[in-house]
Amino acid sequence: MKLMKATQFRTRYFEKGSEPDMKTLKKCIEEGELPGQRIGTIYYVDLDRLKVSNNPLVNKVLAA
């Protein structure tokens, strides 16, 4: 399991100015729409389970 803080996920995977609000990311993680978990008060995205595209090879490269 490869975890990334949700705040870092926002800046790495979204263009500046188009990032989702942290409240939205937290809700997506809590509802299972985005793979991740909460540890203490910090939310993390599970990059190993994240599917960015329908192509498994692309997902594997992007998760590396």
C-alpha positions as CSV (number, residue, x, y, z in Angstrom):
1,M,0.0,0.0,0.0
2,K,1.5,3.3,-1.1
3,L,-0.1,6.2,0.7
4,M,0.1,9.9,-0.2
5,K,-1.4,12.7,1.8
6,A,-4.5,14.1,0.3
7,T,-3.0,17.6,0.2
8,Q,-0.1,16.4,-1.8
9,F,-2.4,14.4,-4.1
10,R,-4.3,17.6,-4.9
11,T,-1.2,19.4,-6.1
12,R,0.4,16.5,-7.9
13,Y,-2.6,15.2,-9.9
14,F,-4.5,18.4,-10.6
15,E,-3.6,21.6,-12.4
16,K,-3.2,24.7,-10.3
17,G,-6.6,26.4,-10.0
18,S,-8.6,23.2,-10.8
19,E,-7.8,21.3,-7.6
20,P,-10.8,19.9,-5.7
21,D,-11.5,21.3,-2.3
22,M,-10.1,19.3,0.6
23,K,-13.6,18.9,2.0
24,T,-14.5,17.2,-1.3
25,L,-11.5,14.9,-1.2
26,K,-12.2,13.9,2.4
27,K,-15.8,13.1,1.5
28,C,-14.7,11.0,-1.6
29,I,-12.3,9.0,0.6
30,E,-14.9,8.5,3.4
31,E,-17.5,7.3,0.8
32,G,-15.1,5.0,-1.0
33,E,-15.2,7.0,-4.3
34,L,-11.5,7.6,-3.9
35,P,-9.3,4.8,-2.5
36,G,-7.7,5.9,0.8
37,Q,-8.0,6.2,4.5
38,R,-7.9,8.5,7.4
39,I,-5.2,8.0,10.0
40,G,-5.7,10.3,12.9
41,T,-6.7,13.6,11.5
42,I,-4.9,13.2,8.2
43,Y,-6.4,11.8,5.0
44,Y,-4.4,9.7,2.6
45,V,-5.0,8.5,-0.9
46,D,-3.9,4.8,-1.7
47,L,-2.0,5.2,-4.9
48,D,-1.8,1.4,-5.4
49,R,-5.6,1.2,-5.7
50,L,-6.0,4.4,-7.6
51,K,-7.2,4.0,-11.2
52,V,-6.5,7.0,-13.3
53,S,-7.4,5.5,-16.6
54,N,-9.1,2.4,-18.1
55,N,-5.7,1.1,-19.2
56,P,-4.0,-1.0,-16.5
57,L,-0.5,-0.3,-18.0
58,V,-1.1,3.4,-17.8
59,N,-2.3,3.1,-14.2
60,K,0.7,1.1,-13.2
61,V,3.1,3.7,-14.8
62,L,1.3,6.6,-13.1
63,A,1.3,4.9,-9.7
64,A,5.1,4.4,-9.8
